[in-house]
Amino acid sequence: MNRRRGFVLAAGAVLALGMLPAAHAQQALPVVTVYKSPTCGCCGDWVKHMRASGFRVETHDMDDVTPIKRRYGVPGELSSCHTAIVGGYAIEGHVPAADIKRLLREGTKVKGLAVPGMVIGSPGMEQGPAQPYATIAFDGRGHRVFEQH
């Protein structure tokens, strides 16, 4: 076997086994589009969390994010300070990047995920002792716990 063919076979095995370096895996993540207040520091901290977790993030500062929440079907009782769109899903509030990656990987049939309010200890809200919270999956029929934290 010549050297070139050996390299091609080895590269194919790496791809087939999913052993790509983290940088390549991160490139596969979709862009997260965030709609937030221009003055909200915790929203900016959540954006940093998402970037540190490998997502590319675009931000849009808005004085009122309510129209975005309505457009993407975020229930009022699950509302938080910012709304993001990724892979066709609405992400409301301080949802951990790991939950979003799971949602994208599993292709769960929901409109989106939410962490209602501004829970201390959730990503972007790390000031003070962490409180337990749940990430909620929602759709047109209701909502359910997606993950406990």
N, C-alpha and C positions, 0 to 999 in steps of 0.2 A: 504494500500500500504506500502510495507516495505521501509526502508530508502535507500537501494541500488537502487531499482527500481526508486524511486523518483529522486535520483541523476542522473541516466541515462537519464530519461525523461527531466530533466532540462538541462543537457548538450546537448541533442539532440535539444532542443528548441533554445539554444544559437547558435548552429551551423547553424540551419535552418534559423534563423533570421539574420545571418551575424554579430552577436554581439561579435565576437572574439576580444580579446585584440589586441592592435596595434602590439605587438611583434609577434603574430601569423600571422597577415596580412602581416607583413614585410617579414616573412620567405617565403611567397608564391611568392615574386618577383623574377624574374630570375636574374642570374648573368649578370653583365655588363662587357664586355671585352673591355678595352680601349687601343688603339694604339696611342702613343704620343711621342713627343721628350723628351729625358731625361733632357733637360735644360729649358723646358717651365713651368714657375711658374703658369700661369693661367690654364693650363691643370690640374695640381695638385690641384688647388683650385676647379675646376669643379668636380674632383673625390671626394673631400671632400663634396661638395654639394650633390652628388649622394649618398654617404654613409650616410650623415645626413638625407636623404630622405628615408632611409630604404633599399637601394639597396646594394647587395654584389658586390664588384668591383675587378676585376683583371686588372692589368696594364702591358703593354708590351712597354718598351722603344725602340724606333726605330729612326735611323737617318733620314729615309725617309718613310713617311706614305703613299706616293702616291700609291704604289701597293695595299694596303688595300682599299683605296678609289676606285680604278679601279675595284677590285674584287667584291665590293659590290654595284657598280653602282652609286656612288656619282657624280653628274654632276659637272664639273669644276667650273661653275659659283656659285655654292653653297658651295665651299670649305672653310674650316676653318683650325684651327691648330691641331685638333685631331679628330679621328674617333673611334666610339664605336659600338659594336654589342650587341644587346639585343633582345631576343625573335625572332631572325631571321631578325630583322630590323637593318639598318645602321643608326647611330645617328652621325651627323656631327656637330662638334663645340659645342657651349655653350647652348645647348637645355635644358630648365628647366625640372627638374625631373617630375613636374606635367604634362607636355605635354607628356612625355614618358609613364607615368602611364596611361594617357588617351588613348594613342595609343595602348598600350597593352590591356587595358580593352575593347576598342571598336573593336579591331582586324581590323583596317583600312587596306584596300587593297592597300598598297604602299610599295615601297622599304625601305623608311625611312623618317627621319626628319632632317632638317638642320637649323642652325642659321648661315648664311654666315658671314665670316669675324670674327672680334673680337669686338663685340658691348659692349660698356661701359654700365654697368648695368645688363647685362645678367649674369647668374650664373658663378662664377669664374672670372668675369670682373667687380667687384663692386667698383673699384677705380675711383671715380669721379661721377659727376651728371649722372644719368641714362638717356639713350637715348631710344626713342621708337624703337621697332624692332618687326619682325614677325618670328615665327617658320614656316618653309616651309615644306610641305609634297611633296615628289618626287617619281616618278616611271618612267617607260620606255617611257611614253607618254608626260611627262612634269612635271610641279610642280604647286602648289597652296598654298595659305595661310592656315595653319592649326590652328594657334592661333596668336592673336595680344598681344603684351606686351608694 
